[in-house]
Amino acid sequence: MQVYFLALVLLSVAAFIENRCSTPGLRPDWPPAERAFRVLGRSAFAVWLGLLAWGFVKFPWWQPAAGMVGSLAANALVLQAGVRPGWPGISMGLALCGLMAASWVMVRIF
């Protein structure tokens, strides 16, 4: 449960940051890095949705519900912090960590 919750929160924050950084100045300057930023952020959102739906099937209802509330709370904290120039790097790092945690959850369950 702890890794599942952590994966949901990391993926949610990564996708939220990618969505909030729509200004060109807040995206990476190098085109391959900008593409990786976009792909990782959108992949994080897709995996977050899939992991959440899978959690409602596999776990008791309160575990994915707690993950959703934790994700919303973490996103609110990021929103309160405001836009920062270092967000693209943080988002990519969180997306990679969240994707690794999600794959760890899937491997452990199956």
N, C-alpha and C positions, 0 to 999 in steps of 0.2 A: 504493500500500500504506500509506503513512504516514497519509493522510487516512482511509482505511478503518479502520485501527487506532485512530486518534483518535476517530472517530465511535463505534466500539464501546465504548470506554472512557467517553466522555462520556455516552452513552445509558445505560450500565449503572449508573454512579454516580448519575445523576438518578433512575432508577427505584428504585434501592436506597434512596436518601434518602426518596423518597415512601413507600416501603413501611415504612420504619423510623419515620416520623413519624405514628404512629397515634394518639398522645395529642392531644386537642383543643388543648392549650396550645402544641403545636409546629406547629400548622397556622395559616395566616393567619386573622385575625379577620374580615375582610371576606368575606362569602359568595361574591361573584364571584371573588375572589382564591383562595379555598379550592377552588372548582370548577376554576379554571384550573390550580392546583397538582396536583389529582387527575388532570385530563385530560392534562396534559403528562407527568406521571410514568408514567401507564399507556400513553400513546402512545409514550413513550421505550422502555418495555419491549417493546411490540409491534414497533416498528421495529428494536430490537436483535435480537430473535429472527429477524425477517425478513432483516435484513442479515447475520446470522450464517449462516443457511441459504443465502442467496444467495451468500455468500462461499465456501461449500463447493462450490457448483456452478461458480462462475466462476473462482476462484483456486486455486492449489495448496493442498493440505490444510493445510500448516503455517501459512499466513497467517491463516485463521479460527481455527485452534487457538491461535496466538499472541495473537489478539484476545481469545479467551475467557479465556486465562490472565491477560492484562493486565487484563481486566475484573474477574476474581476478586481479583487483587492490589489493584487500586484500591478495590474494595469492602471488602477487609480493612483497608486503611488508614483508610477512613471509619469503619468499625466500631470500630477501635481509638481513634479520636479521640473517640468518644462523642457523645451527642446534644447539639446546640447550637441555640439559638433562631434563629439566622440560616439554618438549613438550608433552609427553604422557598424563600427567594429564591435561594440557591445552586442548589438543585435545578431551579428554573424556568429559570435562566440556562443551566445545563449542558444541560438538555433542549432549549432553543432552539438552542444552539450545536451539539449533537449532531445534531439534526434537519437543520440547515443543512449540516453536514458529510456526513451520509448522502445528502442530495439532491445534493450536489456529487459524491459518488462515483458515484451513479447516472447523473448527466448526463455525467460524463467517460467512463464505460464505454459508454454507448449513444451 
